[in-house]
Amino acid sequence: MNLPAPEPRSVLITGGNRGTGRAIAEEFIARGDAVAVTSRSGSDGPEGALTVAADITDPASLDAAFAEVEKAHGPVEVLVANAGITDDQLLLRMSDESFEKVVDTNLTGSFRTVRRAIKGMMRKKKGRIVLISSVVGLYGSPGQVNYAASKSGLVGIARSVTRELGSRGITANVVAPGYIDTDMTAQLPEDLQQQYRSAIPAGRFADPSEVARVVAFLASDDAAYVSGAVIPVDGGLGMGH
C-alpha cells in the first residue's frame, strides 16, 4: 500500500546559506519541505530554498524576514536556529564588546528568533524548534568563553520552551555538533586538524550531512515525544558533558 506523501512543511533555517546550516537546508529540501533560509545579504542560499535577508540582532529585520517567509510558505512549522558567530580571544584579553557581540548574536538572536516563530506554532498547536549549539557549549574551550557561554545558554532556552509549550504540540531540542568538515575547519593548519582529530574517539570530523540528518529527525513526527534534549553529534568528543 502506497502511503500519501506528507504535506510540505514551512521550514526556516537561520544562517542557512553556508556550512552546516546549508547542509540542514538541503536535507529538508530533499525531504520535500518548503524551505527558507536567512542570510545577512539575502542571497547565496541553496538551490530550491527561499533566501531572505535577516540580521538576527535586529528584531525589525527578523520580523520582516518572517513576514516574507510566511507570505511564501505559510507560518513556520519547523525552526532551526543555526546562525552564529565566533570572536575568539583569551579571557584576560577579551573585551566587553567581544563578549556582548557573540552573546547577542548566538544567544539573544536565537531567543528573538524562537519568540517570533512560536506565534504561528501556538496557533497550529504544532511546531518543531531545533537550536544548534556546539560541543564547546558544555565541554568548554580556551579562548571561547563568549562562544561557550552563548551556546550553553541555548539549553536553558530549549528546556524552558519545553516546559512552557510542551502541552501545545511544540518541541524544542538542542543539537550540539563537534568539529565539522567545513571550509572553516579546512583552513586550519594540518597539525592542528590532526590534534583535534586525535581527541575525537571517532577519529574524524563530521560531514555536515550527519548533523543535518539528526536535525531532520528531531523535526519529524517520529520525534514528537523528544523535547528538552541535548543531542551530541560529535564523534564522542564531549561524552558526559
C-alpha positions, -999 to +999 in steps of 0.1 A: +000+000+000+014+034-010+010+060+018+002+095+007+032+118+006+034+141+036+024+177+031+054+200+027+061+219+059+072+256+062+108+252+074+131+282+083+168+278+089+187+309+101+222+312+087+213+285+061+235+299+033+267+282+043+284+254+062+262+232+085+232+255+080+233+250+043+235+212+047+205+213+070+185+233+044+195+208+017+183+179+038+149+194+043+146+203+006+154+167-003+126+156+020+101+177+002+096+206+026+091+243+017+124+256+029+135+292+036+169+303+049+182+336+062+215+352+053+227+387+061+229+395+024+196+379+014+214+358-012+236+327-017+211+302-003+209+266-016+190+258-048+154+252-040+152+274-009+137+308-005+166+331+008+156+361+028+177+389+043+178+390+081+200+403+109+191+383+140+205+411+162+178+434+148+142+425+158+127+446+130+148+429+104+139+395+118+102+403+118+104+413+082+121+381+072+094+360+090+067+380+072+083+372+039+086+335+047+050+334+060+037+350+028+055+325+006+052+293+026+027+299+055+035+300+092+069+285+102+063+249+114+100+239+118+126+264+130+163+257+131+182+284+149+216+280+134+230+315+128+261+323+149+295+339+151+328+335+169+353+361+181+379+341+199+403+356+225+418+345+257+397+357+287+423+382+300+423+400+266+386+395+258+367+429+257+332+435+269+323+443+232+336+409+221+316+390+247+284+410+242+286+408+204+288+370+204+262+365+231+238+390+213+241+371+181+242+335+192+220+335+223+199+366+222+195+362+185+182+327+190+158+339+217+144+366+193+140+340+165+122+315+187+100+342+202+088+352+167+084+316+155+062+304+183+033+327+174+024+306+144+032+273+161+009+281+191-020+288+167-014+255+148-007+236+181+023+220+165+059+230+160+095+219+160+123+240+173+159+229+169+187+251+184+222+245+170+246+246+199+282+232+200+302+206+219+321+237+232+289+249+250+292+221+275+328+209+271+344+244+271+373+256+251+402+280+258+397+313+240+360+308+236+344+320+269+320+342+249+311+314+224+308+287+251+285+309+272+263+317+243+260+281+232+254+266+266+226+292+271+206+275+243+200+245+266+182+268+290+161+282+262+151+248+249+142+234+283+122+265+293+103+265+260+095+228+265+080+235+299+060+264+286+048+250+254+052+212+256+014+207+261+007+225+228+025+200+205+056+221+203+091+205+209+124+223+215+157+205+213+194+212+211+219+197+187+255+200+198+278+193+169+315+187+174+341+195+147+326+196+112+342+192+079+336+227+065+355+254+047+364+269+082+380+237+095+397+231+062+416+264+066+431+252+099+468+241+098+471+204+092+489+197+125+461+215+144+435+195+125+453+163+134+455+174+171+417+179+171+411+145+154+432+127+179+409+140+207+378+126+190+371+089+196+357+086+161+390+098+148+375+122+122+354+153+117+317+150+109+303+155+075+277+184+076+251+159+064+255+139+095+244+168+116+216+176+091+200+142+094+198+144+132+182+178+129+157+164+104+148+135+128+141+159+157+118+179+133+099+147+123+067+132+137+089+103+149+104+127+175+071+140+188+080+128+223+116+141+224+118+176+239+143+195+260+170+171+249+206+178+241+218+156+212+256+155+207+268+149+172+305+150+180+320+115+175+322+111+213+343+142+220+321+156+247+309+124+264+294+131+298+293+168+294 
